[in-house]
Amino acid sequence: MPKFNYVAMDSRGKETKGTLEVGNQNEAITRLKEMGYFPTKVVEAEKPKEKGKKSVKAPARSGGPKKGINIKIPGFGGVKTKQLTTFTRQLATLVDAGLPLLRGLRVLAKQEKNPVLKDTLGQLGMSIEGGSTFSEALAQHPKIFNRLFVSMVKAGELGGVLEVVLNRLAEFMEKAQKIKGKVIAAMFYPVAVMTVAVIILAVLMIFVVPKFKTIFGDMMDGAALPGFTNFVLQISETLKAYTIVFPEWAGGIPLPGPVIVGMVVFVIAFKIFAKTKLGHRVIDKMKLKMPVLGPVFTKVSISRFARTLGTLISSGVPILQALTIVKETAGNVIVGNAVTKIHESVKEGETITAPLEAANVFPPMVISMVDVGEQTGALPEMLMKIADTFDDEIDNAVSAMTSLLEPIMIVFLAVIVGSIVIALFLPLIKLIEGVGDTGGKGDGD
């Protein structure tokens, strides 16, 4: 009798895995449901003598201790978030119009241009034809469909409202993509301007300004240069000496200097540090505490938390399982730790409000609205209102930040460029004044 490896959730939202010896996959799913589990993945175990099936096994990759694969945000694995959002909206529309799920998947697979998503849709159809539910088929592709996606679909299947859940999921993904797009669009302009400005200033200070020192030496005939001009020339020489070097052994070809090498080393070290648990925590905490961008990152995290939790609960996902999913898809370690405390509190039969307040991340308005939602039994609706409110605040914060950065960048560039121009003109002015004084004395004699 074949063996099947499974990954399932219990009634408290805790993930478990194991092996069942049954006749087929459907029997394994039925057995798990009888045991009180909600299966997320059921695959046949590898048969030792059948080497060709080694690639099919992969039970350890779908669950177990290494949960990183299950919590990846949609968009990885060759499918962009925008493409997955479009697929979800189209599938929701087809199912809502009365088209059978399997036929809807085939229709979308025919018109899909992304080869990875097209192949995945074909595999989903084959799994459903083989007797798997839609959520079970989705769980077999954790790199594309994360646990949020799978859990909401499963809740829709159990409640018989798959079309409603798909619409909610599509709206959730569209709003998340919209907020992300606004933040990226707002940051693109200042980052692009500052990048171009830094490159231009570097070219001026490293290649152009040093040539004026030779010109001024010939023009001034040994006379002292103005102090401000000397200051700018010294900065230019320092940048040239430590940024770009022209070694004789390289035939005078410009090579990266200590500054550039140090910057590269710093970037590599920072990326390595960011991948560690401590680094992830430090960076996420810094994001929330940054002077200008901090409030924006905080609002984005709170909006994501509220919308994800509200969408899951309103779709019928148990509160503990929903909190587990919210923690894994929070996108910020600090917020994720706060959700962990909320999960522990709810597990002990307490309310959400106390750990929410103790996290020191959520503002009083959010805590008050959640408290009211718990007391009135309208927590999902209140969470969605919180998300909508913070989405509006994100729009206002991004607009204000952009409006503030533009004049700051203009003034900064004007001061830097103006200082360079003045420093280069001061020797000419001094030379002209010297010529004028000489001419005046000659006329007097």
C-alpha positions as CSV (number, residue, x, y, z in Angstrom):
1,M,0.0,0.0,0.0
2,P,1.5,3.4,-0.9
3,K,2.5,6.0,1.6
4,F,1.6,9.7,1.5
5,N,3.5,12.5,3.1
6,Y,1.2,15.3,4.3
7,V,1.3,18.8,5.7
8,A,-1.7,19.9,7.6
9,M,-3.1,22.5,10.1
10,D,-4.8,21.6,13.3
11,S,-7.8,23.5,14.8
12,R,-5.4,26.0,16.5
13,G,-3.6,26.9,13.3
14,K,-0.5,24.9,14.2
15,E,1.3,23.2,11.3
16,T,2.1,19.5,11.5
17,K,3.4,16.9,9.1
18,G,3.6,13.1,8.9
19,T,3.0,10.0,6.7
20,L,-0.1,7.9,6.1
21,E,-0.3,4.5,4.5
22,V,-3.6,4.5,2.5
23,G,-4.8,3.4,-0.9
24,N,-4.7,6.8,-2.7
25,Q,-4.5,10.5,-2.2
26,N,-8.3,11.0,-1.7
27,E,-8.2,8.4,1.2
28,A,-5.3,10.3,2.8
29,I,-7.3,13.6,2.6
30,T,-10.4,11.9,4.1
31,R,-8.3,10.3,6.9
32,L,-6.7,13.7,7.8
33,K,-10.1,15.4,7.9
34,E,-11.4,12.7,10.2
35,M,-8.4,13.3,12.4
36,G,-9.4,17.0,12.7
37,Y,-6.7,18.3,10.4
38,F,-6.9,20.7,7.5
39,P,-4.6,19.3,4.9
40,T,-2.5,21.8,2.8
41,K,-0.4,19.3,0.9
42,V,-0.7,15.5,0.4
43,V,1.8,13.9,-2.0
44,E,2.9,10.3,-2.5
45,A,6.2,9.4,-0.8
46,E,9.2,8.5,-2.9
47,K,9.6,4.8,-3.7
48,P,13.3,3.9,-3.3
49,K,13.6,1.8,-6.4
50,E,11.9,4.3,-8.7
51,K,14.7,6.8,-9.2
52,G,12.7,8.7,-11.8
53,K,10.3,10.0,-9.2
54,K,12.9,11.6,-7.0
55,S,11.9,15.0,-8.2
56,V,8.3,14.4,-7.2
57,K,8.9,13.8,-3.6
58,A,9.9,17.1,-2.1
59,P,7.7,16.8,1.0
60,A,10.3,18.5,3.2
61,R,10.2,21.6,0.9
62,S,6.5,22.1,1.3
63,G,6.4,22.2,5.1
64,G,8.1,21.1,8.2
65,P,10.8,23.1,10.0
66,K,11.8,25.1,6.9
67,K,8.8,27.4,6.6
68,G,10.5,30.0,4.4
69,I,9.1,28.4,1.2
70,N,5.5,28.5,2.5
71,I,5.6,32.2,3.5
72,K,7.0,33.7,0.3
73,I,4.9,36.5,-1.0
74,P,3.3,35.9,-4.4
75,G,5.5,37.1,-7.2
76,F,8.5,34.8,-6.7
77,G,9.2,31.7,-8.7
78,G,8.9,33.3,-12.1
79,V,5.4,34.9,-11.6
80,K,5.2,38.6,-10.8
81,T,2.7,39.9,-8.2
82,K,0.9,41.9,-10.9
83,Q,0.4,38.8,-13.1
84,L,-0.9,36.8,-10.1
85,T,-3.3,39.6,-9.2
86,T,-4.6,39.7,-12.7
87,F,-5.1,35.9,-12.7
88,T,-7.0,36.0,-9.4
89,R,-9.3,38.7,-10.6
90,Q,-10.0,36.9,-13.9
91,L,-10.7,33.6,-12.1
92,A,-13.0,35.3,-9.6
93,T,-14.9,36.9,-12.5
94,L,-15.3,33.6,-14.4
95,V,-16.3,31.6,-11.2
96,D,-18.7,34.4,-10.2
97,A,-20.3,34.2,-13.7
98,G,-21.1,30.5,-13.2
99,L,-18.3,28.9,-15.1
100,P,-17.0,25.7,-13.6
101,L,-13.6,26.1,-11.8
102,L,-11.8,23.5,-14.0
103,R,-13.0,25.1,-17.2
104,G,-12.1,28.5,-15.9
105,L,-8.6,27.4,-15.2
106,R,-8.3,26.0,-18.7
107,V,-9.6,29.2,-20.3
108,L,-7.0,31.2,-18.4
109,A,-4.2,28.8,-19.1
110,K,-4.9,29.1,-22.9
111,Q,-4.6,32.9,-22.8
112,E,-1.7,33.1,-20.3
113,K,1.5,34.4,-21.7
114,N,3.8,33.8,-18.7
115,P,5.2,30.3,-19.3
116,V,5.6,29.5,-15.6
117,L,2.1,30.6,-14.7
118,K,0.7,28.8,-17.8
119,D,2.4,25.5,-16.8
120,T,1.2,26.0,-13.2
121,L,-2.4,26.5,-14.3
122,G,-2.2,23.3,-16.3
123,Q,-0.9,21.4,-13.3
124,L,-3.7,22.8,-11.2
125,G,-6.2,21.5,-13.6
126,M,-4.6,18.1,-13.6
127,S,-4.6,17.9,-9.8
128,I,-8.3,18.9,-9.7
129,E,-9.1,16.2,-12.3
130,G,-7.3,13.7,-10.1
131,G,-9.6,14.4,-7.2
132,S,-7.8,17.1,-5.3
133,T,-9.6,20.2,-4.1
134,F,-8.6,23.6,-5.5
135,S,-6.8,24.6,-2.2
136,E,-4.9,21.3,-2.2
137,A,-3.8,21.9,-5.8
138,L,-2.7,25.4,-4.9
139,A,-0.7,24.1,-1.9
140,Q,1.5,22.1,-4.2
141,H,2.9,25.3,-5.6
142,P,4.1,27.3,-2.5
143,K,6.5,29.4,-4.5
144,I,3.6,31.0,-6.3
145,F,0.7,30.7,-4.0
146,N,1.5,31.5,-0.4
147,R,-0.4,30.3,2.7
148,L,-2.6,33.4,2.7
149,F,-3.8,32.5,-0.8
150,V,-4.3,28.8,0.0
151,S,-6.0,29.3,3.3
152,M,-8.6,31.8,1.9
153,V,-9.4,29.5,-1.0
154,K,-9.8,26.6,1.5
155,A,-12.1,28.7,3.7
156,G,-14.2,29.5,0.6
157,E,-14.4,25.8,-0.4
158,L,-15.5,24.8,3.1
159,G,-18.1,27.6,3.2
160,G,-19.3,27.1,-0.4
161,V,-18.5,30.7,-1.2
162,L,-15.4,30.3,-3.4
163,E,-16.4,33.0,-5.8
164,V,-16.8,35.5,-2.9
165,V,-13.5,34.6,-1.4
166,L,-11.7,34.9,-4.8
167,N,-13.2,38.4,-5.2
168,R,-12.0,39.3,-1.7
169,L,-8.6,37.9,-2.5
170,A,-8.4,39.8,-5.8
171,E,-9.4,43.0,-4.0
172,F,-6.8,42.4,-1.3
173,M,-4.0,41.8,-3.8
174,E,-5.0,44.8,-6.0
175,K,-5.0,47.2,-3.0
176,A,-1.7,45.8,-1.8
177,Q,-0.2,46.2,-5.2
178,K,-1.7,49.7,-5.5
179,I,-0.1,50.9,-2.2
180,K,3.3,49.3,-3.2
181,G,3.1,51.0,-6.6
182,K,2.4,54.4,-5.1
183,V,5.4,54.1,-2.6
184,I,7.7,53.0,-5.4
185,A,6.5,55.7,-7.8
186,A,6.9,58.4,-5.1
187,M,10.5,57.2,-4.3
188,F,11.6,56.8,-7.9
189,Y,11.8,60.5,-8.7
190,P,13.9,61.7,-5.8
191,V,16.2,58.6,-6.0
192,A,16.7,59.1,-9.7
193,V,17.4,62.8,-9.3
194,M,19.9,62.2,-6.5
195,T,21.6,59.4,-8.4
196,V,22.1,61.6,-11.4
197,A,23.2,64.5,-9.3
198,V,25.8,62.5,-7.4
199,I,27.2,61.1,-10.7
200,I,27.5,64.6,-12.2
201,L,29.0,66.1,-9.1
202,A,31.5,63.2,-8.9
203,V,32.5,63.7,-12.5
204,L,33.0,67.5,-11.9
205,M,35.0,67.0,-8.7
206,I,37.2,64.1,-9.9
207,F,37.9,65.0,-13.5
208,V,37.0,68.7,-14.2
209,V,37.9,70.7,-11.1
210,P,41.5,69.3,-10.7
211,K,42.4,70.7,-14.1
212,F,41.6,74.2,-12.9
213,K,44.4,74.0,-10.4
214,T,47.0,73.9,-13.2
215,I,45.2,76.7,-15.1
216,F,45.0,78.9,-12.0
217,G,48.8,78.3,-11.3
218,D,49.7,79.6,-14.7
219,M,47.3,82.5,-14.5
220,M,48.1,83.7,-11.0
221,D,51.9,83.6,-11.4
222,G,52.5,82.2,-8.0
223,A,50.0,84.4,-6.3
224,A,47.9,82.8,-3.5
225,L,44.5,81.5,-4.4
226,P,41.4,82.5,-2.4
227,G,40.8,80.4,0.7
228,F,37.4,79.1,-0.5
229,T,39.0,78.0,-3.9
230,N,41.8,76.2,-2.1
231,F,39.2,74.4,0.1
232,V,37.2,73.2,-3.0
233,L,40.4,72.1,-4.8
234,Q,41.5,70.1,-1.7
235,I,38.2,68.3,-1.6
236,S,38.5,67.6,-5.3
237,E,42.1,66.2,-4.9
238,T,41.0,64.1,-1.9
239,L,38.1,62.6,-3.8
240,K,40.3,61.9,-6.8
241,A,43.0,60.3,-4.7
242,Y,40.7,58.0,-2.8
243,T,38.0,57.3,-5.4
244,I,39.8,56.8,-8.7
245,V,43.4,55.9,-9.0
246,F,45.6,55.8,-12.1
247,P,48.4,53.4,-11.3
248,E,51.4,53.2,-13.6
249,W,51.4,49.4,-13.6
250,A,48.0,49.5,-15.2
251,G,49.1,51.9,-17.9
252,G,47.2,54.8,-16.4
253,I,43.8,53.1,-16.7
254,P,41.5,54.5,-14.0
255,L,40.8,51.9,-11.3
256,P,38.5,51.9,-8.2
257,G,40.1,53.6,-5.2
258,P,39.7,52.9,-1.5
259,V,36.4,54.7,-1.2
260,I,34.7,52.7,-4.0
261,V,36.2,49.4,-2.8
262,G,35.1,50.3,0.8
263,M,31.6,51.0,-0.5
264,V,31.4,47.7,-2.3
265,V,32.6,45.9,0.8
266,F,30.1,47.7,2.9
267,V,27.2,46.8,0.6
268,I,28.2,43.2,0.5
269,A,28.6,43.0,4.3
270,F,25.3,44.8,4.8
271,K,23.5,42.3,2.6
272,I,25.0,39.4,4.5
273,F,24.0,41.0,7.8
274,A,20.5,41.6,6.5
275,K,20.0,37.9,5.9
276,T,20.7,37.0,9.5
277,K,18.0,36.9,12.1
278,L,19.5,39.8,14.1
279,G,20.1,41.8,11.0
280,H,16.6,41.4,9.8
281,R,15.2,42.5,13.2
282,V,17.6,45.6,13.4
283,I,16.8,46.7,9.8
284,D,13.0,46.3,10.3
285,K,13.2,48.3,13.5
286,M,15.2,51.0,11.8
287,K,12.6,51.2,9.0
288,L,9.9,52.0,11.5
289,K,12.1,54.6,13.3
290,M,13.5,56.5,10.3
291,P,12.8,60.3,10.5
292,V,11.0,60.7,7.1
293,L,10.3,57.3,5.7
294,G,9.6,55.7,9.1
295,P,6.0,56.9,9.4
296,V,5.3,55.6,5.8
297,F,6.8,52.1,6.6
298,T,4.8,52.0,9.8
299,K,1.5,52.9,8.1
300,V,2.2,50.3,5.3
301,S,2.8,47.6,8.0
302,I,-0.3,48.4,9.9
303,S,-2.4,48.6,6.8
304,R,-1.1,45.2,5.7
305,F,-1.7,43.7,9.1
306,A,-5.3,45.0,9.3
307,R,-6.3,44.1,5.7
308,T,-4.8,40.6,5.8
309,L,-6.3,39.7,9.2
310,G,-9.7,41.3,8.3
311,T,-9.8,39.5,4.9
312,L,-8.9,36.1,6.4
313,I,-11.5,36.3,9.3
314,S,-14.2,37.6,7.0
315,S,-13.5,34.7,4.6
316,G,-14.1,32.1,7.4
317,V,-10.5,31.3,8.4
318,P,-10.2,30.4,12.1
319,I,-8.7,33.3,14.1
320,L,-5.6,31.4,15.3
321,Q,-4.8,30.1,11.8
322,A,-5.4,33.6,10.5
323,L,-3.0,35.1,13.0
324,T,-0.4,32.5,12.1
325,I,-0.7,33.5,8.4
326,V,-0.6,37.2,9.2
327,K,2.6,36.7,11.2
328,E,4.3,34.9,8.3
329,T,3.1,37.5,5.7
330,A,3.6,40.6,7.9
331,G,6.7,41.7,6.0
332,N,8.3,43.2,9.2
333,V,9.8,41.3,12.1
334,I,8.6,43.8,14.7
335,V,5.0,43.6,13.5
336,G,5.4,39.8,13.2
337,N,6.5,39.5,16.8
338,A,3.6,41.6,17.9
339,V,1.2,39.2,16.0
340,T,2.9,36.3,17.8
341,K,2.0,37.8,21.2
342,I,-1.6,38.4,19.9
343,H,-1.7,34.7,18.8
344,E,-0.6,33.6,22.3
345,S,-3.1,35.9,24.0
346,V,-6.0,34.6,21.9
347,K,-4.9,31.0,22.4
348,E,-5.2,31.6,26.2
349,G,-8.7,33.0,25.7
350,E,-7.8,36.6,26.1
351,T,-8.5,39.6,23.8
352,I,-6.4,41.0,21.0
353,T,-6.3,44.5,22.5
354,A,-3.8,44.0,25.3
355,P,-0.9,42.5,23.3
356,L,-1.7,45.0,20.5
357,E,-1.1,47.9,22.9
358,A,2.0,46.3,24.5
359,A,3.7,46.0,21.0
360,N,4.4,49.8,20.9
361,V,3.8,49.7,17.1
362,F,0.1,50.3,16.7
363,P,-1.2,53.8,17.4
364,P,-4.1,54.3,20.0
365,M,-6.6,54.8,17.2
366,V,-6.0,51.3,15.9
367,I,-6.2,49.8,19.4
368,S,-9.4,51.6,20.1
369,M,-11.0,50.5,16.8
370,V,-10.0,46.8,17.4
371,D,-11.4,47.0,20.9
372,V,-14.7,48.2,19.6
373,G,-14.7,45.6,16.9
374,E,-14.1,42.8,19.5
375,Q,-16.9,44.1,21.8
376,T,-19.4,44.5,19.0
377,G,-18.6,41.3,17.1
378,A,-17.6,43.3,14.0
379,L,-13.8,42.8,14.1
380,P,-13.4,42.0,10.4
381,E,-15.3,45.1,9.3
382,M,-13.4,47.3,11.8
383,L,-10.0,45.9,10.5
384,M,-11.0,46.7,6.9
385,K,-11.9,50.3,8.0
386,I,-8.5,50.6,9.7
387,A,-6.8,49.4,6.5
388,D,-8.7,51.8,4.3
389,T,-7.9,54.7,6.8
390,F,-4.2,53.9,6.7
391,D,-4.2,53.5,3.0
392,D,-5.5,57.1,2.7
393,E,-2.8,58.2,5.3
394,I,-0.2,56.5,3.2
395,D,-1.3,58.4,0.1
396,N,-1.1,61.7,2.1
397,A,2.2,60.8,3.7
398,V,3.8,59.9,0.3
399,S,2.5,63.1,-1.3
400,A,3.8,65.2,1.6
401,M,7.1,63.4,1.5
402,T,7.5,64.0,-2.2
403,S,6.5,67.6,-1.9
404,L,9.1,68.1,0.9
405,L,11.9,66.3,-0.9
406,E,11.7,68.2,-4.2
407,P,12.6,71.7,-2.7
408,I,15.2,70.1,-0.4
409,M,16.9,68.4,-3.4
410,I,16.8,71.6,-5.4
411,V,18.3,73.7,-2.6
412,F,20.9,71.1,-1.9
413,L,22.0,70.8,-5.6
414,A,21.9,74.6,-5.9
415,V,24.2,75.1,-2.9
416,I,26.7,72.4,-4.0
417,V,26.9,73.5,-7.7
418,G,26.8,77.2,-6.8
419,S,29.7,76.7,-4.3
420,I,31.8,75.0,-7.0
421,V,31.1,77.7,-9.5
422,I,31.9,80.5,-7.0
423,A,35.1,78.7,-6.0
424,L,36.2,78.6,-9.6
425,F,35.3,82.2,-10.4
426,L,37.0,83.7,-7.3
427,P,40.5,83.5,-8.8
428,L,39.3,85.1,-12.0
429,I,37.7,87.9,-10.0
430,K,40.9,88.4,-8.1
431,L,42.9,88.4,-11.3
432,I,40.6,91.0,-12.9
433,E,40.8,93.2,-9.8
434,G,44.6,92.9,-9.9
435,V,44.7,94.0,-13.6
436,G,42.4,96.9,-12.8
437,D,44.5,98.1,-10.0
438,T,47.7,97.9,-12.1
439,G,45.9,99.8,-14.9
440,G,44.8,102.5,-12.5
441,K,48.3,103.1,-11.1
442,G,49.7,103.2,-14.6
443,D,47.3,106.0,-15.6
444,G,48.1,107.9,-12.4
445,D,51.8,107.8,-13.1
